């Protein structure tokens, strides 16, 4: 069956199948473009400038599998979640100081995380502390007077660490039998 439509005095016929109009070639939906797989970002060995500048591309920071947060979470896989949460809770307390426009105090409190992390790594036996070595290196790389220069840098560190913990939880899912 054919349907007729009047358009500016011209008759246009559309073919139908089962009384449903068929799309013409001009109206067909374009097939989805398959994008190439995204490459993993390379984890830095050193950061010599502000975190807000280093992590300015959100996709490099947040995306699963390829982003920084996910890759750090993979590296921290053997660290118990409570150790990471302890640091995150401390950082969230520092953010309260930022709301009071107290950057210098917040910066100093963030710097205290370095000896705290060193202590936590050092009090473990050699076999246990090996899994914390990269964690301590991560902290040294991300917390310095070169990387924490503004309030935004502290917020970026908080966002990064929060994302790391989120992926850490996902990577360390408990079996239903463990509950």
N, C-alpha and C positions, 0 to 999 in steps of 0.2 A: 504494500500500500504506500502511496506517495502523498505527502502533505504539501499543500501549496501555501506560500506566504507572499503577500504583496509588499514590495519594498520599492518606493518611489516609482510606482506604476509598472514595475517589472515583476514577473512571476518567477519565484525561486522554488525549486523542488528539493526536498531533502529525502533521502532514502531512509526507510525505516525497517527495523527487524523486530518482530514481535511488538509492533506498535510503539517502539522506542526510537527516537531519532538517532542516527549514526553521526559521529563527529566527522567533519570533513578533515582533510589533511592539515588545513590551516589551524584547526581548533584542537588538534591532538595535543595531549599533555606531553611535554618533553620528558624523555626518560631521565631518571635521576643521574647526575654526574657522579661517578665513583672517584672519590678523591684518593690520592696516594696516602699510604699509611704514614702517620707523623713519626718522625725520628725522635728518639729520646734526647732530651737536653743533656749536655755533658755536665756532670757535677763539678763545681769549681774546686780547685785545690787551694785557692786563696782569694779573698775578696778585699780589695784595697780602696773601695769607695762606698758611698752610702748605700744601705740596703734598699732604700726606696728607688734608687737609680738602677741597681743591679737587678731587682725583681719587678721592673716596671711593666713587663709583659705578663698579664694575668694568665694567659694560656700556658706559658712556660712554667708558671708557678703551680697552677691548680689541676691541670688535666691528669687523669689517671694514666698509668703506665709510662707516659712520656714526660710528665712534669717533675719539677724539683721535689715537691712535697711527697709524691708517691715514691720516688726513688730513695729519698731519705728514710721514709717509713720502711722500705725494704731493708735498708742498711741497719735500721734499729730493731729489726724483727725479733731478735733474741733478748731485747731489753724489756723487763716487765712493765706493763702499762702504768702501774702506780708510780714508777720512777719518772716517766714522762709527764704524768698528770701533776706530780709535785712541782715540776718546773712550770707547767702551764698555769697552775693556780698562783704561783709566785708572780708570773708575768701579768696575770689579770689584776693582781693587787697593784702592780706598778702602773697600770693603765688608769687606776683611780687617781694617782698622783698627777697624771697628765691632765685629767679633767680640772684639776686645781691649778693649772698652768705652772707646774713645778717641774720643768724639764730636767734641770741639773740634778735634782734629787732622784728623779726617775732613772736618769742615765746611770747614776752611781749605784742605785739598787740593782739595775740590770747587770752592771759589771760584777756585782757580788755573785752572780750565777757561776762565774768562772771558777773561783775557789770552791764553791759548793759542789760543782760537778767534779772537780779534781779530787776532793775529799771522798765523794761517793765512789769514784773509780779506784782510788788508792786503798780504801779500806777492804776491798774485796781481794780474794786470793788471786794469784796470777792467772789461773785458768778462767776464773769468773771475770776478771777485769779486762781480759782480751776483747770480749764482746762490747765493752764500754769505750774502748780506745777511739773508735771512729766518732762516737757520740761526743766525747770530750773535744776531739778535733773540730767537729761541727760547731760546738759552742765557741771555741777559740776563734774560728773563722768568722762567725756571725756577730760576735760581741766584742767590739773594740772601739777605740776612739775614732777610727777611720770609718767604721760601718754604722755607728749609732751617733748621728750628728744632729738629728732633728726629731721632733715628736713623731713625724711620719715614719721614720726609721724604726722606732719602737713599735708602732702599730703594724708595720710590715713584718717585723719579727714575730709579733703575736699572731698575725694571720698565718704566717708560714708554719709556726709551731702548732697552731690549732689544726691546720690542714694535715700536718704530719701525723698527729694523733688520730685524726679521723681515718686516714688510710691505714695506720698501724692497727687500729681496731678491726678494720675490714680484712686485713691480711692475716690477722691472728684470730679469726672466728673460732668460737668454741663449738665443739660437736654437741648435738642435742643430748648425747649420753653423758656429757660432762656436767650438766646442770643438776 
